Amino acid sequence: MGLFDNFKSKLTPAKDKLSGLAQQHGDKVQHGLDKAAKAVDEKTKGKYSDRIHTGTGKAKGAMDRLAHKDDTGSGDGPGTAPRS
């Protein structure tokens, strides 16, 4: 087993716990992201609005992947239904 494999195996429990937290509190985190984006957009008077929205969208996408809501990384295809 290589160094990377050893490191990956030790991080798996942390990823699983983080995934569970993302499933439980994902809506609260996404609400917080929206609230923070709105506050920053107001402070910058809309100057960076498109960048703020892009970053917020990427953060929400990452939360969805952590919560396993988006099954694109499962190796199925883009048109297949998630496994149950």
C-alpha contacts under 8 A as a table, 3 or more apart, distances in Angstrom:
res1	aa1	res2	aa2	distance
1	M	5	D	6.06
1	M	6	N	6.56
2	G	5	D	5.25
2	G	6	N	6.25
3	L	6	N	5.13
3	L	7	F	6.18
4	F	7	F	5.05
4	F	8	K	6.02
5	D	8	K	5.01
5	D	9	S	6.10
6	N	9	S	5.22
6	N	10	K	6.41
7	F	10	K	5.26
7	F	11	L	6.40
8	K	11	L	5.17
8	K	12	T	6.31
9	S	12	T	5.39
10	K	13	P	6.85
10	K	14	A	7.98
11	L	14	A	5.33
11	L	15	K	6.29
12	T	15	K	5.08
12	T	16	D	6.19
13	P	16	D	5.05
13	P	17	K	6.23
14	A	17	K	5.13
14	A	18	L	6.11
15	K	18	L	5.02
15	K	19	S	6.01
16	D	19	S	5.00
16	D	20	G	6.30
17	K	20	G	5.10
17	K	21	L	6.32
18	L	21	L	5.07
18	L	22	A	6.10
18	L	66	L	7.32
19	S	22	A	5.01
19	S	23	Q	6.27
19	S	66	L	5.00
19	S	67	A	5.08
19	S	68	H	7.44
20	G	23	Q	5.10
20	G	24	Q	6.28
20	G	67	A	6.79
21	L	24	Q	5.07
21	L	25	H	5.87
21	L	26	G	7.52
21	L	67	A	7.88
22	A	25	H	5.33
22	A	26	G	4.79
22	A	63	M	6.47
22	A	64	D	7.86
22	A	66	L	6.23
22	A	67	A	5.01
23	Q	26	G	5.52
23	Q	66	L	7.83
23	Q	67	A	4.72
23	Q	68	H	7.84
25	H	28	K	5.33
25	H	29	V	6.30
26	G	29	V	5.11
26	G	30	Q	6.09
26	G	63	M	6.75
26	G	64	D	7.74
26	G	67	A	7.42
27	D	30	Q	5.10
27	D	31	H	6.07
28	K	31	H	5.04
28	K	32	G	6.17
29	V	32	G	4.97
29	V	33	L	6.18
30	Q	33	L	4.94
30	Q	34	D	6.25
30	Q	60	K	6.31
31	H	34	D	5.14
31	H	35	K	6.19
32	G	35	K	4.99
32	G	36	A	6.03
33	L	36	A	5.13
33	L	37	A	6.00
33	L	56	T	6.50
33	L	59	A	7.94
33	L	60	K	7.89
34	D	37	A	5.09
34	D	38	K	6.12
34	D	56	T	7.23
35	K	38	K	5.17
35	K	39	A	6.26
36	A	39	A	5.08
36	A	40	V	6.15
37	A	40	V	5.22
37	A	41	D	5.97
37	A	52	I	6.22
37	A	53	H	7.28
37	A	56	T	6.88
38	K	41	D	5.05
38	K	42	E	6.14
39	A	42	E	5.17
39	A	43	K	6.21
40	V	43	K	5.03
40	V	44	T	6.15
40	V	52	I	7.90
41	D	44	T	5.26
41	D	45	K	5.94
41	D	46	G	5.16
41	D	47	K	7.49
41	D	48	Y	6.85
41	D	49	S	5.81
41	D	52	I	7.08
42	E	45	K	4.87
42	E	46	G	6.27
43	K	46	G	7.84
44	T	47	K	5.64
44	T	48	Y	6.78
46	G	49	S	4.89
48	Y	51	R	5.39
48	Y	52	I	6.11
49	S	52	I	5.08
49	S	53	H	6.18
50	D	53	H	5.20
50	D	54	T	6.14
51	R	54	T	5.02
51	R	55	G	6.11
52	I	55	G	5.19
52	I	56	T	6.06
53	H	56	T	5.03
53	H	57	G	6.05
54	T	57	G	5.15
54	T	58	K	6.29
55	G	58	K	5.10
55	G	59	A	6.16
56	T	59	A	5.09
56	T	60	K	6.16
57	G	60	K	5.12
57	G	61	G	6.13
58	K	61	G	4.98
58	K	62	A	6.21
59	A	62	A	5.08
59	A	63	M	6.30
60	K	63	M	5.01
60	K	64	D	6.22
61	G	64	D	5.04
61	G	65	R	6.25
62	A	65	R	5.08
62	A	66	L	6.17
63	M	66	L	5.04
63	M	67	A	6.14
64	D	67	A	5.07
64	D	68	H	6.10
64	D	69	K	5.16
64	D	70	D	5.83
65	R	68	H	4.94
65	R	69	K	6.03
65	R	70	D	5.31
65	R	71	D	7.40
66	L	69	K	7.69
67	A	70	D	7.86
68	H	71	D	6.20
70	D	73	G	7.76
71	D	74	S	5.57
71	D	82	P	6.16
72	T	75	G	6.90
72	T	76	D	7.27
72	T	77	G	7.30
72	T	78	P	6.48
73	G	76	D	7.80
76	D	80	T	6.27
77	G	80	T	5.46
